[in-house]
Amino acid sequence: MMKKIIVLAVMAAAVVMNLAAAGKKEQAENVIRIAGAGGPKPYQWVETNGTLVGYDIDVANEIAKRAGYSLQWEQTEFPALFLGLDANKYQVVVNNLSKTPERAAKYLYSDEYYLRNRIVIVVRKDRTDIKTIDDLVGKKVPIGSGGNTHSLYLQAYNKEHPDAQIDLIVSETEVPVQVAGVATGQYDAGVTDLVVVNNVIKETGLEFNIIVLPDEIQEAIAPTRSYFLFSQSSKEIQRKWDAALAEIIADGTLSTISLKYFDYDYSR
């Protein structure tokens, strides 16, 4: 009798251990390691307590919840996002990332974008003489010293139009400061992202006349759609992620999150 009781106890213990192991395995399979660079705001930033927050983070958390995943967040330097995907340290990264041929050759993209920016010309509220890139000829326009895509496009324009030059002013200041300089008359105009301009308006109360460039000009300057990137070994995660992303686009949740952070709907 005692022997039978011992056998049953051992069997029961084995069942409990197997269930616990299965639970841990299921839990591990449902945890995704995801990373962002922690900037720029309002896409994402790091709170004083070290928590990563922002538009990117809220969107990813909502997608993960609907796809049945738990996210393990990490903030790292921007180049390390891709190194982490290469090493499978992260299954997903998010940081307002555009689609490029080089990235597409190495990583998996979400089927849908989760944000669409606009590239605009920004001028003082009372100016109506500037409506196209050609109208910038002879005007003072700031560019960054780091060679961002907007600056490169304007520099290329000058090379292609040696007799009709934009007066490009190299500035070491941040883009929002350059945009503010347009309102104060330091510059005649700026070429930048609508997200940046709207954020300057929100934080400073400055007013501008904003001209959204035609789609073909925007695409010539820089990709304007942002995607999630996955490691090559994360195809199943990508599949479920895409289904949940399509769902929050369709039911308006993505639009709501965009309005929360930008006071503007960049979801489509």
Protein Blocks (a to p, Z undefined) as FASTA:
>chain_A
ZZmmmmmmmmmmmmmmmmmmmmmmmmmmmpccdddehiacfkbccdfkopacdjklmmmm
mmmmmnopacddddddfklmmmmmmnomafbdcehiacdfklmmmmccdfbdcbdcdddd
dddfkbckbcbfklmgopacdddfkopaklmmmmmmmmmmmmlccdddddfbdfklmmmm
mmnomambdcddfklmmmmmmmnopacddddddfklmmmmoccbdcddddfklmmmmmmm
mmmmmmmmmnommmmmmmmmnopafkZZ
